[in-house]
Amino acid sequence: MRIAILDPFSGISGDMTLGALIDVGLDPAWLEALPARLGLPGVAVEIREVLRGEIVCRKVDFEIPPQPHGRHIREIRSMLAAAELPPVVRERADRAFTLIAEQEGTIHGMPADEVHLHEVGAVDAILDVVGAVWGFEMLGVERVHCGPIQLGDGFVRAAHGVLPVPAPATLRILEGVPVRPGPDGSGELVTPTGAALVRVLSAGLPPREYVPRRSGFGAGSKDFRGRANALRIVLADAGELDRDDGDVVVQLVADVDDMSPEYLAGAAEALREAGALDVVLVPVVMKKGRSGTRLEVLARADDADRLEAMMLVRTTTIGVRRWIAERRVLPREERTIDVLGHAVRVKVVETPDGGRRAKPEYDDVARVALAANRTAEDILRLAILAAERGA
């Protein structure tokens, strides 16, 4: 599987991502034609080689004629709908813009649809997001990973005044993503656009093993003395995590102490039906000795945002924590076997030592036990023996 690894040792922005994609093989002519595809006439694309800390990088800039002062999210959605984009590109770009709008709205206390988005509404941000999302697709990348992100330090002057680094909306977007502060004196290194691209595209930290095939650098606008301000992208073939028994997942966690157990159990079942890989309710003791329940949801990366929103809507929690995790699952298959003339579904897994283990579905065991006037333990034993004979 072809993967891409983002190495944000000096932060990440949309233009840095585009520059690095060009450096690892994205056709410059394709990027130069992108503004016209998006219905943005008069926008010129400049791609050039620059030095950042003695490393040759690609720098992407847009020459943009006068535009409206920012755009609302609904205007951007209309633009994406009108453009001839692959469905997966349109969906991921919409998620990135929506994420920025939602976090800007949260910071400034207004609905996302009402936020006048300076960052999102800028033409270069639109080109950065669509170009980056589509660019990975053009290069045949099936999965993107991202290492810990260097955030920068100090303060930045924005449309809403002087803000700490990282900017409040940027930090909200990066919740659940590994980051680190600094280096000293670097200022802002991560833009909301760069943060949103990581959240939408990244399946988590890079795998433990991979085979690098090509690497390149996209230059940032700042040029620090003695240090490369650039983003590195590595195109690679997946190593250990590309095995059939391993993948990257997102763990979502919330603690609840003010919700009826029946309704919390109902929310857990709804999350399972909505595509969660696993949902667990764990008793916990919360502050002041109150009894509570920890809701743990395991999700695929593409489902994490949707399931997180469900947790916030269907439970009384006011916050959800998330972690990127690796999991190993045993190879499995589901069979249907005959027990006393009744069909029983059995899940058979293969262990690392070559052994096999069978687990009959409880609902089927209970149904056959009732029909045959036998105990559930008897039916379980017969089902396991039948499964082992059929191995």
TAGI-V820645 format. One record per residue. N is the residue number from 1. RES is the residue in one letter. PHI is phi in degrees with one decimal (none if undefined). PSI is psi in whole degrees, 0 to 359 (none if undefined). OMEGA is omega in whole degrees, -180 to 180 (none if undefined). Layout:
n=N res=RES phi=PHI psi=PSI omega=OMEGA
n=N res=RES phi=PHI psi=PSI omega=OMEGA
This chain:
n=1 res=M phi=none psi=132 omega=177
n=2 res=R phi=-81.7 psi=124 omega=178
n=3 res=I phi=-121.7 psi=164 omega=173
n=4 res=A phi=-123.9 psi=137 omega=179
n=5 res=I phi=-116.6 psi=121 omega=175
n=6 res=L phi=-86.6 psi=130 omega=179
n=7 res=D phi=-117.1 psi=84 omega=-174
n=8 res=P phi=-85.8 psi=59 omega=-178
n=9 res=F phi=-69.4 psi=347 omega=174
n=10 res=S phi=-134.1 psi=39 omega=179
n=11 res=G phi=83.3 psi=190 omega=-179
n=12 res=I phi=-154.8 psi=141 omega=174
n=13 res=S phi=-143.1 psi=171 omega=-180
n=14 res=G phi=-65.1 psi=317 omega=-178
n=15 res=D phi=-70.1 psi=328 omega=175
n=16 res=M phi=-63.4 psi=319 omega=180
n=17 res=T phi=-64.3 psi=316 omega=179
n=18 res=L phi=-62.1 psi=317 omega=180
n=19 res=G phi=-61.5 psi=317 omega=180
n=20 res=A phi=-66.7 psi=323 omega=178
n=21 res=L phi=-63.2 psi=319 omega=176
n=22 res=I phi=-61.4 psi=319 omega=-176
n=23 res=D phi=-68.5 psi=336 omega=179
n=24 res=V phi=-100.8 psi=10 omega=171
n=25 res=G phi=126.5 psi=356 omega=177
n=26 res=L phi=-66.1 psi=135 omega=-176
n=27 res=D phi=-66.7 psi=120 omega=178
n=28 res=P phi=-59.4 psi=324 omega=-180
n=29 res=A phi=-62.8 psi=325 omega=178
n=30 res=W phi=-63.5 psi=316 omega=180
n=31 res=L phi=-66.6 psi=321 omega=180
n=32 res=E phi=-63.3 psi=333 omega=180
n=33 res=A phi=-88.0 psi=353 omega=-174
n=34 res=L phi=-63.2 psi=317 omega=-180
n=35 res=P phi=-55.4 psi=317 omega=180
n=36 res=A phi=-64.4 psi=322 omega=178
n=37 res=R phi=-61.3 psi=329 omega=-177
n=38 res=L phi=-92.9 psi=6 omega=-180
n=39 res=G phi=72.7 psi=37 omega=179
n=40 res=L phi=-118.3 psi=77 omega=-176
n=41 res=P phi=-68.1 psi=152 omega=175
n=42 res=G phi=82.6 psi=0 omega=-180
n=43 res=V phi=-90.1 psi=124 omega=178
n=44 res=A phi=-102.6 psi=145 omega=180
n=45 res=V phi=-110.0 psi=124 omega=178
n=46 res=E phi=-110.5 psi=124 omega=178
n=47 res=I phi=-122.7 psi=123 omega=-179
n=48 res=R phi=-144.8 psi=164 omega=175
n=49 res=E phi=-90.7 psi=135 omega=177
n=50 res=V phi=-137.1 psi=165 omega=175
n=51 res=L phi=-101.7 psi=134 omega=171
n=52 res=R phi=-130.9 psi=108 omega=-177
n=53 res=G phi=59.9 psi=39 omega=179
n=54 res=E phi=70.1 psi=14 omega=175
n=55 res=I phi=-108.0 psi=131 omega=177
n=56 res=V phi=-74.3 psi=125 omega=-178
n=57 res=C phi=-129.2 psi=163 omega=171
n=58 res=R phi=-97.1 psi=134 omega=178
n=59 res=K phi=-116.0 psi=129 omega=179
n=60 res=V phi=-113.6 psi=128 omega=176
n=61 res=D phi=-132.9 psi=153 omega=177
n=62 res=F phi=-116.8 psi=132 omega=173
n=63 res=E phi=-96.7 psi=113 omega=-167
n=64 res=I phi=-119.0 psi=126 omega=175
n=65 res=P phi=-68.7 psi=169 omega=-179
n=66 res=P phi=-52.4 psi=136 omega=-176
n=67 res=Q phi=-131.2 psi=168 omega=171
n=68 res=P phi=-59.0 psi=151 omega=-179
n=69 res=H phi=-76.9 psi=83 omega=-179
n=70 res=G phi=80.6 psi=168 omega=179
n=71 res=R phi=-138.8 psi=154 omega=174
n=72 res=H phi=-85.6 psi=161 omega=-177
n=73 res=I phi=-61.0 psi=326 omega=-180
n=74 res=R phi=-65.6 psi=327 omega=178
n=75 res=E phi=-68.2 psi=321 omega=180
n=76 res=I phi=-68.8 psi=321 omega=177
n=77 res=R phi=-62.6 psi=321 omega=177
n=78 res=S phi=-64.2 psi=320 omega=178
n=79 res=M phi=-63.5 psi=317 omega=180
n=80 res=L phi=-66.3 psi=322 omega=-179
n=81 res=A phi=-66.3 psi=326 omega=-178
n=82 res=A phi=-79.2 psi=338 omega=-178
n=83 res=A phi=-82.2 psi=150 omega=178
n=84 res=E phi=-85.8 psi=83 omega=-179
n=85 res=L phi=-109.6 psi=147 omega=170
n=86 res=P phi=-57.5 psi=142 omega=-177
n=87 res=P phi=-53.6 psi=319 omega=-178
n=88 res=V phi=-66.8 psi=326 omega=178
n=89 res=V phi=-68.8 psi=315 omega=179
n=90 res=R phi=-60.4 psi=316 omega=-178
n=91 res=E phi=-65.1 psi=315 omega=-178
n=92 res=R phi=-70.8 psi=322 omega=177
n=93 res=A phi=-63.9 psi=318 omega=178
n=94 res=D phi=-61.6 psi=319 omega=178
n=95 res=R phi=-62.4 psi=320 omega=-180
n=96 res=A phi=-65.1 psi=312 omega=179
n=97 res=F phi=-64.3 psi=319 omega=180
n=98 res=T phi=-62.8 psi=319 omega=180
n=99 res=L phi=-61.3 psi=315 omega=179
n=100 res=I phi=-64.1 psi=315 omega=-179
n=101 res=A phi=-61.8 psi=317 omega=-179
n=102 res=E phi=-63.6 psi=317 omega=-178
n=103 res=Q phi=-73.7 psi=324 omega=174
n=104 res=E phi=-62.5 psi=318 omega=179
n=105 res=G phi=-63.2 psi=319 omega=178
n=106 res=T phi=-62.3 psi=316 omega=-179
n=107 res=I phi=-64.1 psi=321 omega=-174
n=108 res=H phi=-101.0 psi=5 omega=172
n=109 res=G phi=71.9 psi=44 omega=178
n=110 res=M phi=-150.7 psi=159 omega=178
n=111 res=P phi=-61.6 psi=150 omega=-178
n=112 res=A phi=-58.1 psi=322 omega=-178
n=113 res=D phi=-67.7 psi=342 omega=-178
n=114 res=E phi=-98.3 psi=353 omega=-177
n=115 res=V phi=-73.7 psi=130 omega=173
n=116 res=H phi=-87.6 psi=104 omega=-166
n=117 res=L phi=-89.7 psi=105 omega=178
n=118 res=H phi=-69.7 psi=314 omega=-178
n=119 res=E phi=-71.0 psi=308 omega=-177
n=120 res=V phi=-66.8 psi=322 omega=-174
n=121 res=G phi=-75.8 psi=346 omega=-179
n=122 res=A phi=-68.7 psi=142 omega=-178
n=123 res=V phi=-59.9 psi=320 omega=-178
n=124 res=D phi=-65.4 psi=327 omega=177
n=125 res=A phi=-67.3 psi=321 omega=177
n=126 res=I phi=-61.9 psi=314 omega=179
n=127 res=L phi=-67.0 psi=322 omega=179
n=128 res=D phi=-61.4 psi=311 omega=-176
n=129 res=V phi=-67.2 psi=307 omega=-178
n=130 res=V phi=-63.8 psi=317 omega=-179
n=131 res=G phi=-63.1 psi=319 omega=-180
n=132 res=A phi=-69.1 psi=311 omega=-179
n=133 res=V phi=-59.7 psi=313 omega=-179
n=134 res=W phi=-70.2 psi=325 omega=-179
n=135 res=G phi=-60.6 psi=317 omega=176
n=136 res=F phi=-61.5 psi=321 omega=177
n=137 res=E phi=-64.0 psi=317 omega=-180
n=138 res=M phi=-61.6 psi=328 omega=-180
n=139 res=L phi=-86.1 psi=3 omega=178
n=140 res=G phi=75.6 psi=22 omega=-179
n=141 res=V phi=-76.6 psi=126 omega=-179
n=142 res=E phi=-95.5 psi=338 omega=-179
n=143 res=R phi=-153.0 psi=138 omega=180
n=144 res=V phi=-112.9 psi=137 omega=175
n=145 res=H phi=-122.3 psi=158 omega=-179
n=146 res=C phi=-140.2 psi=130 omega=175
n=147 res=G phi=-77.4 psi=176 omega=179
n=148 res=P phi=-55.5 psi=139 omega=-174
n=149 res=I phi=-97.7 psi=127 omega=175
n=150 res=Q phi=-78.6 psi=124 omega=-170
n=151 res=L phi=-90.5 psi=334 omega=-171
n=152 res=G phi=94.5 psi=194 omega=180
n=153 res=D phi=-158.8 psi=177 omega=176
n=154 res=G phi=83.5 psi=217 omega=-176
n=155 res=F phi=-134.3 psi=159 omega=179
n=156 res=V phi=-134.3 psi=142 omega=177
n=157 res=R phi=-92.0 psi=121 omega=-178
n=158 res=A phi=-123.9 psi=183 omega=-179
n=159 res=A phi=-61.1 psi=334 omega=-178
n=160 res=H phi=-99.9 psi=16 omega=178
n=161 res=G phi=108.5 psi=196 omega=-180
n=162 res=V phi=-83.5 psi=126 omega=-176
n=163 res=L phi=-123.6 psi=150 omega=175
n=164 res=P phi=-71.5 psi=155 omega=176
n=165 res=V phi=-99.0 psi=131 omega=-3
n=166 res=P phi=-70.4 psi=153 omega=179
n=167 res=A phi=-58.5 psi=148 omega=-175
n=168 res=P phi=-52.1 psi=314 omega=-179
n=169 res=A phi=-66.2 psi=322 omega=179
n=170 res=T phi=-61.5 psi=316 omega=-180
n=171 res=L phi=-65.4 psi=322 omega=177
n=172 res=R phi=-61.6 psi=318 omega=-180
n=173 res=I phi=-62.6 psi=326 omega=-175
n=174 res=L phi=-85.8 psi=4 omega=-180
n=175 res=E phi=-58.4 psi=129 omega=-177
n=176 res=G phi=91.3 psi=357 omega=-179
n=177 res=V phi=-105.2 psi=135 omega=178
n=178 res=P phi=-63.2 psi=127 omega=-180
n=179 res=V phi=-137.8 psi=168 omega=172
n=180 res=R phi=-148.5 psi=146 omega=-180
n=181 res=P phi=-76.6 psi=166 omega=175
n=182 res=G phi=87.4 psi=188 omega=2
n=183 res=P phi=-74.4 psi=166 omega=-177
n=184 res=D phi=-59.4 psi=137 omega=175
n=185 res=G phi=77.7 psi=12 omega=-175
n=186 res=S phi=-91.1 psi=343 omega=-178
n=187 res=G phi=70.8 psi=209 omega=-178
n=188 res=E phi=-78.4 psi=125 omega=178
n=189 res=L phi=-114.5 psi=345 omega=-178
n=190 res=V phi=-123.2 psi=124 omega=177
n=191 res=T phi=-93.3 psi=160 omega=174
n=192 res=P phi=-55.9 psi=324 omega=179
n=193 res=T phi=-64.3 psi=314 omega=178
n=194 res=G phi=-62.7 psi=319 omega=179
n=195 res=A phi=-63.6 psi=317 omega=-179
n=196 res=A phi=-64.9 psi=322 omega=178
n=197 res=L phi=-61.9 psi=319 omega=178
n=198 res=V phi=-63.5 psi=312 omega=-177
n=199 res=R phi=-62.4 psi=322 omega=-176
n=200 res=V phi=-80.1 psi=323 omega=-171
n=201 res=L phi=-96.8 psi=329 omega=-169
n=202 res=S phi=-79.7 psi=135 omega=173
n=203 res=A phi=-92.4 psi=7 omega=179
n=204 res=G phi=121.7 psi=193 omega=-179
n=205 res=L phi=-62.9 psi=156 omega=180
n=206 res=P phi=-59.9 psi=151 omega=178
n=207 res=P phi=-64.8 psi=160 omega=-180
n=208 res=R phi=-66.1 psi=330 omega=-179
n=209 res=E phi=-134.2 psi=137 omega=173
n=210 res=Y phi=-160.3 psi=164 omega=180
n=211 res=V phi=-111.2 psi=106 omega=180
n=212 res=P phi=-67.2 psi=137 omega=179
n=213 res=R phi=-113.7 psi=327 omega=180
n=214 res=R phi=-162.3 psi=145 omega=178
n=215 res=S phi=-137.7 psi=154 omega=-179
n=216 res=G phi=-157.7 psi=168 omega=-174
n=217 res=F phi=-125.4 psi=136 omega=172
n=218 res=G phi=-110.2 psi=128 omega=-173
n=219 res=A phi=-82.1 psi=141 omega=169
n=220 res=G phi=-84.7 psi=169 omega=-178
n=221 res=S phi=-71.9 psi=325 omega=180
n=222 res=K phi=-76.1 psi=146 omega=179
n=223 res=D phi=-124.6 psi=96 omega=-177
n=224 res=F phi=-80.7 psi=147 omega=176
n=225 res=R phi=-72.2 psi=123 omega=174
n=226 res=G phi=75.2 psi=11 omega=-180
n=227 res=R phi=-147.7 psi=134 omega=-178
n=228 res=A phi=-79.5 psi=117 omega=173
n=229 res=N phi=-93.6 psi=90 omega=-174
n=230 res=A phi=-153.5 psi=162 omega=173
n=231 res=L phi=-110.3 psi=130 omega=176
n=232 res=R phi=-101.1 psi=137 omega=172
n=233 res=I phi=-117.9 psi=132 omega=177
n=234 res=V phi=-113.7 psi=122 omega=170
n=235 res=L phi=-89.6 psi=133 omega=-173
n=236 res=A phi=-148.7 psi=164 omega=168
n=237 res=D phi=-95.6 psi=134 omega=-174
n=238 res=A phi=-64.4 psi=143 omega=179
n=239 res=G phi=-100.8 psi=242 omega=-170
n=240 res=E phi=-60.6 psi=322 omega=-176
n=241 res=L phi=-74.5 psi=354 omega=177
n=242 res=D phi=-89.4 psi=7 omega=176
n=243 res=R phi=-67.8 psi=158 omega=179
n=244 res=D phi=-63.6 psi=339 omega=-175
n=245 res=D phi=-102.0 psi=14 omega=-180
n=246 res=G phi=-140.2 psi=145 omega=174
n=247 res=D phi=-159.9 psi=178 omega=-179
n=248 res=V phi=-106.0 psi=133 omega=-178
n=249 res=V phi=-132.2 psi=170 omega=178
n=250 res=V phi=-116.4 psi=132 omega=176
n=251 res=Q phi=-103.6 psi=124 omega=179
n=252 res=L phi=-109.5 psi=132 omega=-174
n=253 res=V phi=-135.4 psi=135 omega=174
n=254 res=A phi=-142.1 psi=144 omega=177
n=255 res=D phi=-107.0 psi=133 omega=-175
n=256 res=V phi=-129.3 psi=131 omega=177
n=257 res=D phi=-132.6 psi=10 omega=-176
n=258 res=D phi=-134.7 psi=39 omega=-177
n=259 res=M phi=-137.9 psi=137 omega=179
n=260 res=S phi=-59.6 psi=135 omega=-178
n=261 res=P phi=-56.5 psi=324 omega=-179
n=262 res=E phi=-62.7 psi=318 omega=-178
n=263 res=Y phi=-74.8 psi=328 omega=175
n=264 res=L phi=-66.3 psi=320 omega=176
n=265 res=A phi=-63.4 psi=323 omega=177
n=266 res=G phi=-65.0 psi=321 omega=177
n=267 res=A phi=-64.7 psi=321 omega=178
n=268 res=A phi=-62.0 psi=318 omega=180
n=269 res=E phi=-66.2 psi=322 omega=177
n=270 res=A phi=-63.1 psi=323 omega=178
n=271 res=L phi=-66.2 psi=320 omega=176
n=272 res=R phi=-61.4 psi=315 omega=-179
n=273 res=E phi=-67.9 psi=336 omega=-179
n=274 res=A phi=-84.0 psi=1 omega=174
n=275 res=G phi=113.7 psi=6 omega=176
n=276 res=A phi=-62.4 psi=140 omega=178
n=277 res=L phi=-69.9 psi=327 omega=178
n=278 res=D phi=-161.2 psi=148 omega=176
n=279 res=V phi=-135.2 psi=128 omega=-177
n=280 res=V phi=-129.5 psi=138 omega=173
n=281 res=L phi=-110.1 psi=122 omega=-175
n=282 res=V phi=-122.5 psi=126 omega=176
n=283 res=P phi=-65.3 psi=137 omega=178
n=284 res=V phi=-138.6 psi=161 omega=173
n=285 res=V phi=-107.5 psi=120 omega=-175
n=286 res=M phi=-99.3 psi=188 omega=-174
n=287 res=K phi=-61.7 psi=151 omega=-177
n=288 res=K phi=61.6 psi=23 omega=175
n=289 res=G phi=75.0 psi=12 omega=-179
n=290 res=R phi=-73.4 psi=139 omega=175
n=291 res=S phi=-76.3 psi=138 omega=179
n=292 res=G phi=-144.5 psi=183 omega=180
n=293 res=T phi=-133.3 psi=132 omega=175
n=294 res=R phi=-94.0 psi=123 omega=177
n=295 res=L phi=-97.8 psi=115 omega=-180
n=296 res=E phi=-114.0 psi=125 omega=-178
n=297 res=V phi=-122.0 psi=130 omega=175
n=298 res=L phi=-103.8 psi=127 omega=-173
n=299 res=A phi=-135.9 psi=151 omega=167
n=300 res=R phi=-67.5 psi=153 omega=-176
n=301 res=A phi=-57.6 psi=320 omega=-179
n=302 res=D phi=-69.3 psi=340 omega=-178
n=303 res=D phi=-97.9 psi=351 omega=-169
n=304 res=A phi=-61.4 psi=313 omega=-178
n=305 res=D phi=-62.0 psi=318 omega=-179
n=306 res=R phi=-65.1 psi=315 omega=-180
n=307 res=L phi=-69.9 psi=325 omega=176
n=308 res=E phi=-60.9 psi=317 omega=178
n=309 res=A phi=-62.5 psi=321 omega=177
n=310 res=M phi=-61.1 psi=319 omega=179
n=311 res=M phi=-61.1 psi=320 omega=-179
n=312 res=L phi=-72.2 psi=331 omega=-178
n=313 res=V phi=-86.4 psi=319 omega=-170
n=314 res=R phi=-93.2 psi=354 omega=175
n=315 res=T phi=-124.8 psi=174 omega=-179
n=316 res=T phi=-91.7 psi=6 omega=179
n=317 res=T phi=-63.6 psi=152 omega=177
n=318 res=I phi=-110.0 psi=8 omega=178
n=319 res=G phi=-167.3 psi=150 omega=179
n=320 res=V phi=-127.9 psi=129 omega=175
n=321 res=R phi=-95.3 psi=152 omega=179
n=322 res=R phi=-141.1 psi=148 omega=176
n=323 res=W phi=-134.9 psi=147 omega=170
n=324 res=I phi=-87.3 psi=131 omega=-177
n=325 res=A phi=-135.4 psi=156 omega=171
n=326 res=E phi=-104.5 psi=143 omega=177
n=327 res=R phi=-132.7 psi=153 omega=174
n=328 res=R phi=-119.4 psi=127 omega=-180
n=329 res=V phi=-119.4 psi=145 omega=180
n=330 res=L phi=-77.1 psi=142 omega=173
n=331 res=P phi=-56.4 psi=137 omega=-175
n=332 res=R phi=-142.9 psi=160 omega=173
n=333 res=E phi=-148.0 psi=153 omega=179
n=334 res=E phi=-109.9 psi=130 omega=179
n=335 res=R phi=-120.8 psi=162 omega=170
n=336 res=T phi=-118.6 psi=123 omega=-177
n=337 res=I phi=-119.2 psi=167 omega=-180
n=338 res=D phi=-102.1 psi=126 omega=176
n=339 res=V phi=-129.0 psi=111 omega=179
n=340 res=L phi=54.2 psi=37 omega=178
n=341 res=G phi=83.2 psi=9 omega=-179
n=342 res=H phi=-120.9 psi=147 omega=179
n=343 res=A phi=-80.9 psi=132 omega=177
n=344 res=V phi=-131.2 psi=127 omega=176
n=345 res=R phi=-79.9 psi=136 omega=-178
n=346 res=V phi=-131.5 psi=133 omega=175
n=347 res=K phi=-97.7 psi=123 omega=-178
n=348 res=V phi=-114.2 psi=126 omega=179
n=349 res=V phi=-116.8 psi=155 omega=178
n=350 res=E phi=-109.7 psi=126 omega=-178
n=351 res=T phi=-86.0 psi=160 omega=-177
n=352 res=P phi=-58.0 psi=335 omega=-180
n=353 res=D phi=-87.0 psi=8 omega=179
n=354 res=G phi=92.4 psi=355 omega=179
n=355 res=G phi=-77.3 psi=171 omega=-180
n=356 res=R phi=-130.5 psi=147 omega=-179
n=357 res=R phi=-136.8 psi=135 omega=-177
n=358 res=A phi=-114.0 psi=143 omega=177
n=359 res=K phi=-136.4 psi=109 omega=177
n=360 res=P phi=-69.6 psi=149 omega=176
n=361 res=E phi=-70.0 psi=129 omega=-175
n=362 res=Y phi=-61.0 psi=318 omega=-178
n=363 res=D phi=-58.1 psi=320 omega=179
n=364 res=D phi=-69.3 psi=319 omega=179
n=365 res=V phi=-60.2 psi=313 omega=-179
n=366 res=A phi=-63.2 psi=320 omega=-180
n=367 res=R phi=-64.3 psi=316 omega=-179
n=368 res=V phi=-69.5 psi=322 omega=178
n=369 res=A phi=-59.8 psi=318 omega=180
n=370 res=L phi=-67.5 psi=317 omega=-178
n=371 res=A phi=-68.4 psi=325 omega=-176
n=372 res=A phi=-95.6 psi=0 omega=-178
n=373 res=N phi=56.0 psi=45 omega=177
n=374 res=R phi=-123.6 psi=165 omega=177
n=375 res=T phi=-75.5 psi=156 omega=178
n=376 res=A phi=-63.1 psi=327 omega=179
n=377 res=E phi=-64.5 psi=321 omega=177
n=378 res=D phi=-61.9 psi=314 omega=-178
n=379 res=I phi=-66.7 psi=322 omega=177
n=380 res=L phi=-59.9 psi=313 omega=-179
n=381 res=R phi=-62.6 psi=316 omega=180
n=382 res=L phi=-64.2 psi=321 omega=180
n=383 res=A phi=-65.0 psi=317 omega=180
n=384 res=I phi=-64.9 psi=318 omega=178
n=385 res=L phi=-62.2 psi=318 omega=179
n=386 res=A phi=-64.5 psi=321 omega=179
n=387 res=A phi=-66.8 psi=320 omega=179
n=388 res=E phi=-67.0 psi=324 omega=177
n=389 res=R phi=-65.2 psi=327 omega=-179
n=390 res=G phi=-85.1 psi=358 omega=-178
n=391 res=A phi=-67.0 psi=none omega=none
